[in-house]
Amino acid sequence: MPIFTRADGRIDLKSLSLPEIEAALTGLGGERFRALQVYKWLWQRGVRSFDEMTNVAKVVRAKLEEHYYISFLEVVAVQKSIDGTHKFLWQTEDGHKIESVLIPDDERNTLCVSTQVGCAMACTFCLTGDLGLRRHLRPSEIANQPLQVREKLDATYRITNVVMMGMGEPLHNIDNLIPALEIYLGEQALNFSHRKVTVSTVGLVPQMQRLADALPVNLAVSLNATTEEQRRQVMPITRKYPMEELLAACRTLPLKATKRITFEYVMMAGFNDSMADAQRLAKLMRGIKSKVNLIPYNENPDRDIKRPPDAVVKAFQHHLVTHGIQASVRVTRGRDISAACGQLGKADPTKSTVEEEKIAAIRIRREGEGYDASRFAFDDIV
């Protein structure tokens, strides 16, 4: 695992794997078997100081304090959407801002996690890409997000699923992503099931294979087009990894019997939402263990891109389903707090937006009519 050190020479203890903590304790004169206790203190109990590790000898704790520190993200703001979605704005040690989004849905609570500060992929429909890539997140910064969300919210919001679909391209940061995922999946750490963890990618073909070889997590591929020319217009990565190469890699990836690749398809009015697109997409899915997640575009003032009408989305989905493709439509969540797909990293949570003011007005009106506005998703009330 990559090791990270502060200017004072102290090492981020959370950047160490369990075997590395064993070696560190041995070097400090501690007992090797205590490493598992320290590891659990870090990732299961979320301690912020070595003094809280009460079953570790004081002399060893003092040596740990001398050579190591326990990293955390600073909570800058927590916003709650009228549909129950929570957005967390974090600050890293070096002052960068990243965001996580918790999406409640009946018995499922999905956390959308960031893996980079900004993003280098420059997909034309995504606001995060406007930031460019500031830096990769460390394994500890990726893993601290669910740990600290658990800390901030009560048991009602127990995280059941994790998606690496926040700020950044996860596979562009694969050297830090894989150690972070090992913490997510570790029985002695965050202890998520591999069936509940999904990594999204724009299609970095070699890294897709590397991830599949390393860990049995779910894979989601952001496709968003049905022809090479069309995809090049919105996803520059296509120039390096053409769509044919990407889909060929998807056909040959080693998948467990129960797993499918999810293809994310952002629907943009007049661009990729025609019935001809639906027909081509159904053909592209042949020979791939797949399911398609249709994402109607989340409109925003920074893009002259429109959301397709609901009837168009439903017709598109119907064509896929009737041609044997498992297809769902993602419900827009958290748009009033700029937490929806493609919106992360751009909004200032300290300032009200026009859309937030519009939502507030609707909430006031509906509550005046006897409605409980918290029961309505954004798409249900505008």
Secondary structure, 3 states (H helix, E strand, C coil): CCCCECCCCCEEHHHCCHHHHHHHHHHCCCCCCHHHHHHHHHHCCCCCCHHHCCCCCHHHHHHHHHHEECCCCEEEEEEECCCCCEEEEEECCCCCEEEEEEEEECCEEEEECCCEEECCCCCCCCHHHHHCEEEECCHHHHHHHHHHHHHHCCHHHCCCEEEECCCCCHHHHHHHHHHHHHHHHCCCCCCCCHHHEEEEECCCHHHHHHHHHHCCCEEEEECCCCCHHHHHHHCHHHHCCCHHHHHHHHHHCCCCCCCCEEEEEEECCCCCCCHHHHHHHHHHCCCCCEEEEEEECCCCCCCCCCCCCHHHHHHHHHHHHHCCCCEEECCCCCHHHCCCCCCCCCCCCCCCCHHHHHHHHHHHHHHHCCCCHHHCCHHHHC
